[in-house]
Every structure is written in structure tokens, then in C-alpha cells.
């Protein structure tokens, strides 16, 4: 649905693909950053809260942004923030769950 709005603003399919690719690239590569912070002793709950807050703020800013390059940059930062959520959630769930219940905890 959001791409339909962007198409109406005159963005080509190539530029729309670049927007998706930028977020996906940083999502795939930024998990290492968050993991290294967690390994160095930064609280995973604090990192998870920071990642969630950053992700929300970036999403709002993307909605307010005007112009391809601003949206592109914000989507990059959105991917970096979003990269925190999966691995940190999984490690917290694994820590607080009983080993015999891990299968159910992870669905």
C-alpha cells in the first residue's frame, strides 16, 4: 500500500526497489552491531527498548518525509533499528524460558 502512494509521487519502480533494498540490506547486516553491544555487557532489555523506540521514530519520520533521498536515508536507519528486535527478543526468550519449553516459546 505504501508503494502505491510513492508511485503516485512519481517514483519509478527502480527507486521503489532501492527503498526496499536499503532497509533490507541494513536489517541483514546490522544485527552484528546490536549483538556486539549485548556481548559487551549492555543490557539486552535496554538495547531492545532503544531499538524499538528508534524503529518507531524512524517509521514516523518516513511517513512525514518528502523526497526520495530523505526517505532512502530514513529507510536505512529504520533497517538498523529493526535489526535489534529479532535477535535480542530471541535471546531474552531463551534466557527466561525453561529449556523444556523452548519449542513452545518460539512457536
VENQUI-V140794 format. One record per backbone hydrogen bond with DSSP energy under -1.0 kcal/mol. CO is the residue of the C=O (numbers start at 1). NH is the residue of the N-H. If there is no record, write none. Layout:
# VENQUI-V140794
<<CO:NH> <CO:NH>>
This chain:
# VENQUI-V140794
<<1:5> <2:6> <3:7> <4:8> <6:11> <7:10> <12:16> <13:17> <14:18> <15:19> <16:20> <17:21> <18:22> <19:23> <20:24> <21:25> <22:26> <23:27> <24:28> <25:29> <26:30> <30:34> <31:35> <32:36> <33:37> <34:38> <35:39> <36:40> <37:42> <38:41> <43:47> <44:48> <45:49> <46:50> <47:51> <48:52> <49:53> <50:54> <51:55> <52:56> <53:57> <54:58> <55:59> <56:60> <57:61> <58:62> <59:63> <60:64> <61:65> <67:71> <68:72> <69:73> <70:74> <71:75> <72:76> <73:77> <74:78> <75:79> <76:80> <77:81> <78:82> <79:83> <81:84> <84:88> <85:89> <86:90> <87:91> <88:92> <89:93> <90:94> <91:95> <92:96> <93:97> <98:101> <101:105> <102:106>>
